[in-house]
Amino acid sequence: MARRLLVAALAVAMTLVTMMSSAAADAPSWQHVPVPAQVRPQAGLNEAVALGPDRAWAVGADAVGREAPGFPLVLRWNGTEWQRQSLTGIGWQGELLSIAATAPTAVWAVGRDSAGGAHLLRFDGIAWSESRSPSGVVLTKVVAGGGETWLIGSRDGTQVLLRRDGRGWQDVPAPAGAVYGLHILAADDVWAAGATGSGAAVSHWNGQAWQQTIVDGFPRSAVGSVLAVSPTEVWAGGTAGFVGGPPGRPIPPLLVRWDGQAWSRVTVPADFGSISSLTPGTSGALSWVSVTGSLKWGPPGSTPPLVPGPEFLAWNGQSFTEYSEPAVAGEGRSRVLRLAPVPGTATVWSVGRADGPEGTFAPRILRFD
């Protein structure tokens, strides 16, 4: 009898171990996804956009430093793998900085050539082609949302915003200071993240004018990402800035939240770094935060005093869960982390640029699912 009970107990224990191992293996995590073999050395990615589980785009540059200043790079996810896309007729050297889409037949990318000239590309569902870039504007970013497409750039050194109205690009008044990111809900409901001489600033456009708020008045603070969930919940992220200290001193991350009454700072589990992306989940609420250059203080007296912190923070409405990017053989940590959620799913892409061997760099694509 004792022997049968022992055998039964062992069987139950083995079953539990198997179930726990299976659950751990099936738990969502960040995984490295390889880039196409056609991508040449010294490549990097700047931004991505996803339209569904089998359709995503990423842009950047390759052959940087080998055939300087590199060539514009477009990758496309087909549901199974990333493939390099042909840019027939686009022969300039430089890089693509940003990408956004309102539909599979309206994908936009902005770039800059080696002479500093602006380029605006469009994918019509069949092929990429050059589109007429707004005259005299140096483009830095394209943003889509709420059926709208806007451009961020500068003209003669002055910040400009442009909105596509179906016929072309029309200037929209810009808020004071610099604008680094937008969240567009509608033509008359746009949030801007940026900075002024007074500190990090978030501005709201109601179709007629901007209302700007300094969300952190610490010198040299700035926010580059903004996510509007509702009139009583808006998030913005960037860096808190610093005064004094030794050269190269790390800068703390800055995450702030609007509750309908006031902006307040939200504590994140990283002592230094820059919040580079805020991403919504399927409900539209904040789901993910990426922290580039994330560092934490190590134990007292440790050498070095700082240790790597989490690159990704998952928000459940109450607290953060920390995730680190997976190790990639022969490469270091990511230096650019740009998130792109896959609509209707819990999957999220991260694209960027990672440290490579001997001072080089390499493209980095990660996926959480």
C-alpha positions, 0 to 999 in steps of 0.5 A: 500500500505504501509503495502504491501511495508513493508511486501515486504521489510521485506521479502527481508531483511529476504532472505538476512539474510538467504543467508548471514547465509548460505554463512557464514555456507558454508565458508571454515574453519578449523574443528576438526576431531576426532581420532579413539576410539581405540587410547589410551590416551596420543597420538600424531601425527607427520606428515601426507601425503594425496594421494587423498580425500579418502586416507591419512595417519598420524603417531605418537605414543600412550600410551606415558607415560602410557606404556612408551615410547609408541607404533608406531601409524598409522591412515588412512583416508578413505574419511569418518573417520580416522581408526587405522591401524594394524601393525602386526609383528611390536612389538617394543615400540617407535614412528613414526616420519615421513611419505611420499609417491610416490604412494598408493603402496609406502608409507614410514614411519620412526621411532625410538624405545625406545633404539634409534634404527631406523625403516623404514616401508613400505606400499605396498597397502595391509599391513605395514611391516618393511623394511631394514633400512640403516645400522648405520643411525639414521633416522629422516625424509622421504621426497617424491617428483618428483618420488623420495624418500629421507631419512634424518638422521645421522651416527655417529653424522654426517648428512646424506641424502639417496636416493632410487634408486630402489634397495636400499638407496644410500648416497647423499652428504649433505650440510654443517650444519644441514638439517631439511627439503627437497623439491624434484622436481627431482633427480637433483633439490632438495632444503634443509632447515636447519641451520649452525653456521652462521644462517638459510641456504637454499641449492640447489642440482643440481645432482652434488653439493650443493649451499648453501645460508645463508638466515638469519644470526641472531644467532640461526636462522634456517629453517625447511621447504622449498617450491620451486615454480619456479626458481624465487620463493622459500620459507623457514620458521622456527625461527629467533632465539634470543640473550639474554633475559630472559629464555623462551623468545618466538622466532620470526617466520622466513619466507623468499622468493627467487625472483630469485635474492635475499632472503628477509624476509617476514612479517607475522602476528605473533610476536612469534612462529615457522613456521612449514609447508609450503604447496602448492595449486593446482597450486604448489604456496604457499597456507598455512603456519602453525605457532606453538606457535603463539603469538602476542603482546597485547595492551600496558599495557595489562596483560599478554603482549602476546595474542594468534596469528593465527595458520594458514596463507592462502597466496593469492599471495599478503597477508595473511589471518589469521585463528585460530584453532578451540577450542576443549573441554578439550584440549588446543592449538596445540604444533605440526602443520604439514600440508598435502594438498590433491592433486587436491583439496583445502582441507588441513589436519593438524595433531599434538599434543595438550595440554590436561588436567593436563599436559597431551597431546592429538592427534589433527587432523584438516581439512580445506575445 
